Every structure is written in structure tokens, then in C-alpha cells.
Amino acid sequence: MTLNQSIFEIFSEENTSGVAYKNKSLKRSIISYLDETGNSTITDLALAINISVPKTTSLINELITDGLVKDYGKVDSKGGRRASMYGLVAESAFFLGIDVKNYYINIGLLDFKKNLVTAEMHVPYILANTRESFDQLIKIIQNFIANLPKNNRNILSLCVNLSGRINSESGYSYSFFHFHEEPLSTTIEKTLGIRTFLENDSRAMAYGEFHNGIVHDEKNVLFVNLDYGIGLGIMLDGKIYRGKSGFGGEFGHIPVFSNEIICHCGKKGCLETEASGQALLRLFKEKIEQGSTSSLLRNNKMPEELRLSDIIQATRNEDVLCIELIAEIGEKIGRGISVLINIFNPELVILGGTLAETGDYIRLPIRSALNKYSLSLVNNDTQLRMSKLNESSGVIGGCLIARNKLLSVK
């Protein structure tokens, strides 16, 4: 049996019975324990999994043969024979995270020991609910895999992050690529031949930041994804909160404003209508039409041609109009976040996404609004931090979700 076959047999959902089923389940338990604790002796493994030392030794030897575990050498001992330490083999399996944005895709590869091996950022792409856009997504994933070294192609699973309403348990997307009767995850899995999971982009970013980013000991964390829309990833007691149908976190669609602006969801007055990247672009165009000037117009770009990244860059270059509009947007976002703080009383709020790349230009207005609109006792409990992983948060989160969902299958 090849390494690839051995791994897929252990993590497959195919029905087995008797001794084969029990051994597969025990191997998964060993892998999960090594994943959580790092290297371990056979004695400690046997104790943790509650099986005999001879049985543990037999299973470890099989996992070594499978290429998933190896002997990392002897551990120091005060007396008697020194025991060997066993741990996972990083290069034995890999996981893909595909973070889909409005105008590009970030895609990365994680090894079995949670190291990001390689990533390709800002691959040009236009997200639309069309078959052409879906086909292009598949092509980008296939090209990424084809360009990997052969020893990095042993991919166990992948996760695709999309904005909008995603049911990660059923694998359905209700905002994009919903032109098949079967779950989108199933369609992608059949096309690529790799076990596939779906996740909302903001939740994946929150997950990546929680496990590999700016989070320290906090367990109750809100990740606010400031992009063309506004998303929310909720981590409660260290776990993703998705809601009953997977639609929890639609922060951008809280009806905050009394306006006649129709949101893309079809409602009026949503937070996104006045406090999002899309709103920022609209406000910029309105200001230009009213006679305001900006350095962005010197590049012979018409306002309708501008993208969010253009305004972000101009803000960093101290464009006065862009700075003023970012501050205006930030104050409104802060009002919205103050509602979340009053409801959740979180330990930490993380600002991430494209707009967060403006740094203090948006953080300070948000902080000021939090002080103004949230309850002081609740506000005092909450720290506000900028994302540490930035663009990588979604890729890392997607990889980790693909990995952890696969390992959690019983």
C-alpha cells in the first residue's frame, strides 16, 4: 500500500467494521493526541488513549510504515531505558486553503504539522455568481496544485472560503455558485478529486487569526472583516460560532441607518450601505462629482474604475479626501461594533480585511466611536487589535479548517 493510500484509508468515511474499524479509530485518536500535545512516548500515548502499551506499539509501528509518524529520538530519563519520542511527519500530508476575494484569490498549502509551506497571493480573479467564474476558480486551484513539487501533492483536503451565506456543515453556498442541486462542496470535490469543505470567508479569517495570529489567551473573540462588505467571525470559548444554519455573523446587514440606500441583500438601511468598502467607493465618487479633488485622479482613472485597493493606497500616501472618508466610514463601523460589544462582552475585537490595511486611519475613529456608543463597563473589558496575519488570515484559516475537519471525522 502506498503512502497516499494509507493516509486516505485512515481518514476515509467508508464504512468498515470489526477490528479494521477499531484500528482506524485508534489511529485517528493517536494522530489527534500527537496533534494536540506534540511528540509523545508510547507509554504516555497508551495512558491517554486508554489502551495497552503493546497495542499502542503495534499501531505506532503501522503509522510509521504508513509514513504518518516517525521516531524523533530518545527522551532523557532519570533511570532505566530511555523511551523514544514519536510525532507526526510534517511532509506526510498537506491541506489547501483557498480564500476567494472580489478581485483576486489567495491560496496556500499547509503541511501535516500546521506549517504554511507555500502560498500564492493576489491571483487575478473576478468573483461573480456565474459558471464562468466558477470554472475559473477551479482552474486556479488546479494550476496551483500542478505547480507544486511532486512530494507536496499529497493533499488530503481543502477548504474554499466564500463571502455570504455558507452552510459549512451541508456544504451549500447560498450566495455564489448555487446552480447545482448538490452541495457546492460536492461539486468541487468531484471535479478536483480532493475532499472539500466550504466556509464563510470572515469565519475562516477569524479561525486563522485565532490560532496563528494576534490572539493570545483570549477565548471569546470577534473578528470584523472590513472589505467591500462587512463580515463577522465569532469565536466563543475558542470555537467558531456559526448559528443554526451556518448563517451567524451577518454583521453587515444589521439595520443601523434610516436611509433609502438598497443593500445588495435587498433591504434598506444595512450597516454595509454606509460603512463598508462599497460605501467608501460610492462616497468617493459623490465627493468628486461635488468638486472635491484627489491624487487618484492624476492617474487618468475615472472614479467608476477605482477599486478599494486604490483608495487604501491613496490613504497611505496621505491623500486628504481618502483619509477623511476612511475616518467617516470608521466612525460608522465603530457604532456597529459597539452593538456587538454590548451584546457579546468579548475579550478581544480584531479588525481585519482590506480596510484594516489603513491602520490607525481607521482604527482611531473606530476606537473613538466605541468609547462614545458602547457601555463603558463592557467596553473596558474589550481590547481592540489589528489583524497580525492580514491577507494570510483567510488562507491559514482555510487550511486549518480543512485539516481539523478531516481529523475530527470519527
C-alpha positions as CSV (number, residue, x, y, z in Angstrom):
1,M,0.0,0.0,0.0
2,T,1.4,3.4,-0.9
3,L,1.7,6.3,1.5
4,N,-1.2,8.1,-0.3
5,Q,-3.5,5.1,0.0
6,S,-2.6,4.6,3.7
7,I,-3.5,8.1,4.6
8,F,-6.7,8.2,2.7
9,E,-7.8,4.8,4.2
10,I,-7.3,6.2,7.8
11,F,-9.3,9.4,7.1
12,S,-11.9,8.0,4.7
13,E,-15.5,7.9,5.6
14,E,-16.0,4.5,4.0
15,N,-17.8,2.0,6.3
16,T,-15.5,-0.5,7.9
17,S,-16.3,-2.9,10.7
18,G,-14.8,-5.1,13.4
19,V,-11.1,-4.9,14.1
20,A,-10.4,-2.8,11.0
21,Y,-12.8,-0.1,12.1
22,K,-11.4,-0.2,15.7
23,N,-7.8,0.1,14.5
24,K,-8.7,3.0,12.1
25,S,-10.4,4.8,15.0
26,L,-7.5,4.2,17.3
27,K,-5.0,5.5,14.7
28,R,-7.1,8.7,14.4
29,S,-7.0,9.1,18.2
30,I,-3.2,8.7,18.2
31,I,-2.9,11.3,15.4
32,S,-5.2,13.7,17.3
33,Y,-3.3,13.3,20.5
34,L,0.1,13.9,18.8
35,D,-1.5,16.9,17.0
36,E,-2.6,18.5,20.3
37,T,0.4,17.6,22.5
38,G,3.3,17.3,20.1
39,N,5.8,14.4,20.4
40,S,5.0,11.7,23.0
41,T,6.3,8.4,24.3
42,I,4.3,5.2,23.8
43,T,3.6,4.9,27.5
44,D,2.0,8.4,27.6
45,L,0.1,7.6,24.4
46,A,-1.3,4.4,25.8
47,L,-2.3,6.1,29.0
48,A,-4.0,9.0,27.2
49,I,-5.9,6.8,24.7
50,N,-6.6,4.1,27.4
51,I,-5.2,1.1,25.5
52,S,-2.4,-1.3,26.3
53,V,1.3,-0.5,25.6
54,P,1.7,-3.5,23.2
55,K,-1.4,-2.4,21.2
56,T,-0.1,1.2,21.1
57,T,3.3,0.0,20.0
58,S,1.7,-2.1,17.2
59,L,-0.4,0.9,16.0
60,I,2.6,3.3,16.1
61,N,4.6,0.9,14.0
62,E,1.8,0.7,11.5
63,L,1.7,4.6,11.4
64,I,5.4,4.7,10.9
65,T,5.1,2.3,8.0
66,D,2.3,4.5,6.7
67,G,4.7,7.4,6.8
68,L,2.5,9.5,9.1
69,V,4.5,9.1,12.3
70,K,8.3,8.8,13.0
71,D,10.6,8.2,15.9
72,Y,12.2,11.6,16.9
73,G,14.8,10.0,19.2
74,K,15.2,9.2,22.9
75,V,14.0,11.3,25.7
76,D,16.2,11.9,28.8
77,S,15.3,9.6,31.7
78,K,16.4,9.6,35.4
79,G,16.7,5.8,35.4
80,G,16.1,2.8,33.2
81,R,15.9,2.7,29.4
82,R,15.3,5.9,27.7
83,A,12.0,6.0,25.8
84,S,11.6,7.1,22.2
85,M,9.5,10.1,21.3
86,Y,7.1,9.8,18.5
87,G,5.5,12.6,16.5
88,L,3.8,13.4,13.2
89,V,5.7,13.7,9.9
90,A,5.2,17.2,8.5
91,E,5.6,16.2,4.9
92,S,3.3,13.2,5.0
93,A,0.1,15.1,4.1
94,F,-1.0,18.6,3.0
95,F,-4.1,20.8,3.1
96,L,-5.2,23.6,0.8
97,G,-6.8,26.9,1.9
98,I,-8.5,28.9,-0.9
99,D,-9.6,32.4,0.1
100,V,-11.8,33.9,-2.6
101,K,-12.0,37.7,-2.7
102,N,-13.9,40.1,-5.1
103,Y,-11.0,40.6,-7.5
104,Y,-8.4,38.0,-6.6
105,I,-7.7,34.7,-4.9
106,N,-5.2,33.8,-2.1
107,I,-4.3,30.1,-2.0
108,G,-1.9,28.3,0.3
109,L,-0.6,24.9,1.3
110,L,-0.3,23.7,4.9
111,D,1.7,20.6,5.9
112,F,0.6,17.9,8.5
113,K,2.3,19.8,11.3
114,K,0.5,23.1,10.5
115,N,3.4,24.9,8.7
116,L,2.4,27.1,5.8
117,V,4.6,25.6,3.1
118,T,3.8,27.9,0.2
119,A,1.2,30.5,-0.8
120,E,0.2,32.4,-3.9
121,M,-1.4,35.7,-3.1
122,H,-3.5,38.1,-5.3
123,V,-4.1,35.7,-8.2
124,P,-6.3,37.8,-10.5
125,Y,-9.9,36.8,-10.5
126,I,-13.4,38.3,-10.6
127,L,-15.9,36.8,-8.3
128,A,-19.4,36.5,-9.8
129,N,-22.3,34.1,-9.5
130,T,-21.6,32.6,-12.9
131,R,-20.4,29.3,-14.3
132,E,-17.5,31.1,-15.9
133,S,-16.4,32.5,-12.6
134,F,-16.7,29.0,-11.0
135,D,-14.8,27.4,-13.8
136,Q,-12.0,30.0,-13.4
137,L,-11.9,29.2,-9.6
138,I,-11.4,25.5,-10.4
139,K,-8.7,26.3,-13.0
140,I,-6.7,28.5,-10.5
141,I,-6.8,25.6,-7.9
142,Q,-5.7,23.1,-10.5
143,N,-2.9,25.3,-11.7
144,F,-1.7,25.8,-8.1
145,I,-1.6,22.1,-7.5
146,A,0.1,21.3,-10.8
147,N,2.9,23.7,-10.0
148,L,3.6,22.1,-6.6
149,P,6.6,19.8,-6.2
150,K,5.5,16.2,-6.6
151,N,6.2,15.4,-2.9
152,N,3.8,18.2,-1.9
153,R,0.8,17.0,-3.9
154,N,-0.4,14.5,-1.3
155,I,-3.4,16.8,-0.4
156,L,-5.9,15.3,2.0
157,S,-8.5,18.0,1.9
158,L,-9.2,21.7,1.0
159,C,-11.4,24.5,2.2
160,V,-12.8,27.2,0.0
161,N,-13.7,30.5,1.7
162,L,-16.5,32.5,0.1
163,S,-18.4,35.6,1.3
164,G,-22.1,35.5,2.0
165,R,-24.2,32.7,3.4
166,I,-22.4,29.4,3.7
167,N,-23.7,26.3,5.5
168,S,-20.3,24.7,6.2
169,E,-21.9,21.5,7.6
170,S,-24.0,20.7,4.5
171,G,-21.6,22.2,2.0
172,Y,-24.1,24.6,0.4
173,S,-23.4,28.1,-0.7
174,Y,-26.4,30.4,-1.0
175,S,-24.6,33.5,-2.3
176,F,-22.3,32.1,-5.0
177,F,-22.3,29.1,-7.4
178,H,-25.6,27.8,-6.3
179,F,-26.6,26.4,-9.8
180,H,-26.3,22.8,-8.9
181,E,-28.8,20.7,-6.9
182,E,-26.0,19.0,-5.0
183,P,-23.9,20.9,-2.4
184,L,-21.1,23.1,-3.8
185,S,-18.6,21.2,-1.8
186,T,-19.6,18.0,-3.5
187,T,-19.3,19.6,-7.0
188,I,-15.8,20.8,-6.2
189,E,-14.8,17.5,-4.6
190,K,-16.0,15.6,-7.7
191,T,-14.1,18.0,-10.0
192,L,-10.8,18.1,-8.2
193,G,-10.9,14.6,-6.6
194,I,-10.0,16.1,-3.2
195,R,-12.1,16.1,0.0
196,T,-13.7,19.6,0.1
197,F,-15.1,21.8,2.8
198,L,-16.7,25.3,2.5
199,E,-16.5,28.1,5.0
200,N,-17.6,31.8,5.2
201,D,-14.6,34.0,4.5
202,S,-14.9,36.0,7.7
203,R,-15.2,32.9,9.9
204,A,-12.1,31.4,8.2
205,M,-10.2,34.6,8.7
206,A,-11.2,34.6,12.4
207,Y,-10.1,31.0,12.7
208,G,-6.7,31.7,11.2
209,E,-6.2,34.7,13.4
210,F,-7.3,32.9,16.5
211,H,-4.9,30.0,16.1
212,N,-1.9,31.6,14.4
213,G,-2.3,35.4,14.7
214,I,-2.8,38.2,17.3
215,V,-4.9,36.2,19.8
216,H,-3.0,35.2,23.0
217,D,-5.1,33.7,25.8
218,E,-8.4,35.1,24.8
219,K,-11.3,32.7,24.2
220,N,-14.2,35.0,23.3
221,V,-13.1,36.9,20.2
222,L,-14.8,38.8,17.4
223,F,-13.1,39.2,14.0
224,V,-14.5,42.1,11.9
225,N,-13.8,41.7,8.3
226,L,-13.7,45.1,6.7
227,D,-13.8,44.7,2.9
228,Y,-16.2,45.6,0.1
229,G,-18.9,44.3,2.6
230,I,-18.6,43.8,6.3
231,G,-18.3,40.3,7.8
232,L,-18.0,38.9,11.2
233,G,-16.3,35.8,12.6
234,I,-17.3,34.8,16.1
235,M,-15.2,32.7,18.3
236,L,-16.9,31.7,21.6
237,D,-15.0,29.7,24.1
238,G,-12.4,29.1,21.5
239,K,-14.8,27.6,18.9
240,I,-16.4,29.0,15.8
241,Y,-20.0,30.1,16.2
242,R,-21.9,29.5,13.0
243,G,-25.6,29.6,14.1
244,K,-28.3,27.0,13.4
245,S,-28.0,27.1,9.6
246,G,-24.5,28.4,9.3
247,F,-25.5,32.0,8.7
248,G,-24.4,33.5,12.0
249,G,-22.3,36.7,11.8
250,E,-24.2,38.7,9.1
251,F,-23.0,41.8,10.9
252,G,-23.1,44.0,7.7
253,H,-26.8,43.6,7.5
254,I,-27.8,45.0,10.9
255,P,-30.4,47.7,10.1
256,V,-28.5,50.6,11.6
257,F,-29.4,53.5,9.3
258,S,-32.6,55.2,8.3
259,N,-31.7,55.7,4.6
260,E,-33.1,54.8,1.2
261,I,-30.0,53.0,0.0
262,I,-30.8,49.5,-1.1
263,C,-28.2,47.0,0.1
264,H,-27.2,44.0,-2.2
265,C,-29.3,41.9,0.2
266,G,-32.4,43.7,-1.0
267,K,-33.0,45.6,2.3
268,K,-32.6,49.2,3.2
269,G,-30.5,50.8,6.0
270,C,-28.0,48.0,6.4
271,L,-24.7,48.8,8.1
272,E,-22.9,48.0,4.8
273,T,-24.8,50.7,2.9
274,E,-22.9,53.5,4.7
275,A,-19.9,51.7,6.5
276,S,-18.2,49.3,4.1
277,G,-15.7,49.3,1.2
278,Q,-18.5,49.5,-1.3
279,A,-19.9,52.5,0.6
280,L,-16.5,54.1,0.6
281,L,-16.2,53.9,-3.2
282,R,-19.7,55.4,-3.6
283,L,-18.9,58.3,-1.2
284,F,-15.6,58.9,-3.1
285,K,-17.5,59.2,-6.4
286,E,-20.0,61.6,-4.9
287,K,-17.3,63.8,-3.4
288,I,-15.6,64.0,-6.8
289,E,-18.9,64.9,-8.5
290,Q,-19.3,67.7,-5.9
291,G,-16.0,69.2,-6.8
292,S,-13.5,67.5,-4.3
293,T,-10.1,66.6,-5.6
294,S,-7.9,63.6,-5.0
295,S,-4.4,62.4,-6.1
296,L,-6.2,59.3,-7.5
297,L,-7.5,61.4,-10.4
298,R,-3.9,62.2,-11.6
299,N,-3.5,58.6,-12.8
300,N,-6.1,59.1,-15.5
301,K,-8.5,56.7,-13.8
302,M,-12.2,57.6,-13.7
303,P,-13.9,57.3,-10.4
304,E,-16.0,54.4,-11.6
305,E,-12.8,52.4,-12.5
306,L,-11.4,52.7,-9.0
307,R,-11.1,49.7,-6.7
308,L,-10.9,49.6,-2.9
309,S,-7.1,48.9,-3.1
310,D,-6.7,52.2,-4.9
311,I,-8.2,54.2,-2.1
312,I,-6.3,52.2,0.5
313,Q,-3.0,53.1,-1.2
314,A,-4.0,56.7,-1.6
315,T,-4.8,56.9,2.1
316,R,-1.4,55.5,2.9
317,N,0.0,58.2,0.7
318,E,-1.8,60.8,2.8
319,D,-4.5,61.7,0.3
320,V,-6.7,64.1,2.3
321,L,-10.0,63.1,0.8
322,C,-9.4,59.4,1.2
323,I,-8.3,60.0,4.8
324,E,-11.4,62.0,5.6
325,L,-13.7,59.3,4.1
326,I,-11.9,56.5,5.9
327,A,-12.5,58.4,9.2
328,E,-16.2,58.8,8.3
329,I,-16.5,55.1,7.5
330,G,-14.6,54.2,10.6
331,E,-16.9,56.1,12.9
332,K,-19.9,54.3,11.5
333,I,-18.2,51.0,11.7
334,G,-17.4,51.8,15.4
335,R,-21.1,52.4,16.0
336,G,-21.9,49.0,14.7
337,I,-19.1,47.3,16.6
338,S,-20.3,49.0,19.8
339,V,-23.6,47.0,19.4
340,L,-21.5,43.8,19.2
341,I,-19.6,44.7,22.3
342,N,-22.8,45.4,24.3
343,I,-24.2,42.0,23.2
344,F,-21.2,39.7,23.4
345,N,-19.0,41.4,26.0
346,P,-15.9,39.9,24.2
347,E,-12.3,39.9,25.4
348,L,-11.0,41.0,22.0
349,V,-12.2,42.6,18.8
350,I,-9.8,42.1,15.8
351,L,-10.0,44.4,12.8
352,G,-9.0,42.7,9.6
353,G,-9.7,42.8,5.8
354,T,-8.8,45.3,3.2
355,L,-9.9,48.4,5.0
356,A,-7.8,47.4,8.1
357,E,-4.7,47.9,5.9
358,T,-5.1,51.6,6.5
359,G,-4.0,51.1,10.1
360,D,-4.6,53.9,12.5
361,Y,-6.5,55.9,9.9
362,I,-9.5,53.6,10.5
363,R,-8.6,52.2,14.0
364,L,-8.7,55.5,15.8
365,P,-12.1,56.6,14.5
366,I,-13.4,53.1,15.4
367,R,-11.9,53.3,18.9
368,S,-13.4,56.8,19.4
369,A,-16.9,55.6,18.4
370,L,-16.6,52.6,20.7
371,N,-15.9,54.9,23.6
372,K,-18.9,57.0,22.6
373,Y,-21.5,54.4,21.9
374,S,-20.7,51.2,23.9
375,L,-21.4,50.8,27.6
376,S,-18.3,51.8,29.5
377,L,-18.2,48.8,31.8
378,V,-18.5,46.5,28.9
379,N,-16.1,48.5,26.7
380,N,-13.4,48.3,29.4
381,D,-13.4,44.5,29.1
382,T,-12.7,44.6,25.4
383,Q,-9.3,45.0,23.7
384,L,-9.2,46.3,20.1
385,R,-6.3,45.0,17.9
386,M,-5.4,45.0,14.2
387,S,-5.0,41.7,12.4
388,K,-1.5,40.3,12.6
389,L,-1.8,37.9,9.6
390,N,-3.5,40.4,7.3
391,E,-4.1,38.8,3.9
392,S,-2.8,35.4,5.1
393,S,-5.5,35.0,7.8
394,G,-8.1,33.5,5.3
395,V,-5.5,31.2,3.7
396,I,-4.2,29.9,7.1
397,G,-7.8,29.7,8.4
398,G,-9.0,27.7,5.4
399,C,-6.0,25.3,5.6
400,L,-6.6,24.7,9.3
401,I,-10.3,24.2,8.8
402,A,-9.7,21.7,6.1
403,R,-7.2,19.9,8.3
404,N,-9.2,19.9,11.5
405,K,-12.5,18.9,9.9
406,L,-10.8,15.9,8.4
407,L,-9.0,14.9,11.6
408,S,-12.2,15.3,13.6
409,V,-14.1,12.8,11.4
410,K,-14.8,9.7,13.6
